[in-house]
Amino acid sequence: MAVFIRPACGSDIPYLYEICLKTGDSGKDASGLFHDPLLLGQYYGAPYFFYDPSLCFVAEDQGIPQGYILAAAETRDFNRWMEQVWLPPLRRRYPEPYPRERIKSPFEQHLVLLLHQSLESSEPGYWSSYPAHLHIDLLPAIQGQGVGKMLMHTLLDALDRRNCPGVHLGLSKSNTRALAFYQKEGFSELQAHELWLVLGKSRVPIAP
Ligand SMILES: CC(C)(COP(=O)(O)OP(=O)(O)OC[C@H]1O[C@@H](n2cnc3c(N)ncnc32)[C@H](O)[C@@H]1OP(=O)(O)O)[C@@H](O)C(=O)NCCC(=O)NCCS
């Protein structure tokens, strides 16, 4: 295997959707849960590339992207862009109420509702110290071989160059493997919800 990390490019977009779906069920394949195989990537994958490709990296193996890390440096600005640019056409494409015959699972229903939820209504306190957020997903073929770590360090270096003070992420409590990975990479818990956690990692000392 000769996996290498590089900045994402436009021709990676279909792979972002594919990887997002195949790792979307708390790290496992979510294909069986979706009538529309693009839906997950519409929210958690592609927008990051169109918003700021300089914070999107892929792990390529034999010419094919097999994993990615995607981030936005200022979550507040990203959410504003989502509201103004990315979500309006999607809200027309996936109207609410959505036809029942196009909903394969409660997870797919949840995603449709998510598209219609305002992203500008609340700002958690931790955003000031951890303004960036990220998503990282690797297909099983390249998991457990240090590639996630390489992707993470590539992104953290890019955030450091922008003097970003910290980064956060959300994960399902059932994704214990990812939790172990993040803890190993120095992330700690910022918030605990019933089904999911918010973790964060500081990049520079934060003033008390
Ligand atoms: C979670 C994920 C990103 C981790 O990437 P990875 O390439 O598998 O992890 P790495 O091999 O780079 O491991 C990095 C470090 O974390 C540790 N680690 C990884 N998985 C671990 C586990 N299950 N338990 C304990 N430690 C673990 C490794 O031992 C390694 O430590 P080291 O540097 O001391 O050797 C990857 O497995 C993945 O994409 N999973 C599916 C999608 C997913 O769950 N994404 C996260 C959604 S929130």
The ligand as a Gaussian input file, in Angstrom:
#p B3LYP/6-31G(d) Opt

LIG

0 1
 C      -11.490000       6.930000      13.385000
 C      -10.465000       6.971000      12.239000
 C      -10.453000       8.353000      11.618000
 C       -9.069000       6.681000      12.831000
 O       -8.131000       6.670000      11.780000
 P       -7.118000       5.447000      11.633000
 O       -6.269000       5.664000      10.451000
 O       -7.913000       4.194000      11.691000
 O       -6.250000       5.590000      12.975000
 P       -4.656000       5.559000      13.035000
 O       -4.207000       4.225000      12.531000
 O       -4.104000       6.756000      12.371000
 O       -4.426000       5.625000      14.602000
 C       -3.843000       6.785000      15.215000
 C       -3.639000       6.506000      16.667000
 O       -4.911000       6.270000      17.296000
 C       -4.888000       4.991000      17.910000
 N       -6.156000       4.308000      17.687000
 C       -6.841000       4.229000      16.542000
 N       -7.950000       3.476000      16.715000
 C       -7.897000       3.071000      18.018000
 C       -8.728000       2.240000      18.816000
 N       -9.821000       1.664000      18.350000
 N       -8.374000       2.031000      20.119000
 C       -7.263000       2.590000      20.631000
 N       -6.425000       3.379000      19.926000
 C       -6.762000       3.607000      18.627000
 C       -3.818000       4.199000      17.198000
 O       -3.282000       3.184000      18.023000
 C       -2.784000       5.240000      16.871000
 O       -1.942000       5.452000      17.988000
 P       -0.321000       5.490000      17.783000
 O       -0.064000       6.733000      16.994000
 O        0.222000       5.512000      19.152000
 O       -0.013000       4.249000      17.016000
 C      -10.768000       5.879000      11.156000
 O      -10.671000       4.609000      11.730000
 C      -12.119000       6.044000      10.499000
 O      -12.258000       6.841000       9.590000
 N      -13.125000       5.292000      10.938000
 C      -14.436000       5.251000      10.280000
 C      -15.118000       6.599000      10.190000
 C      -15.237000       7.300000      11.515000
 O      -15.602000       6.710000      12.522000
 N      -14.939000       8.620000      11.499000
 C      -15.058000       9.448000      12.659000
 C      -16.436000       9.985000      12.746000
 S      -16.618000      11.074000      14.149000

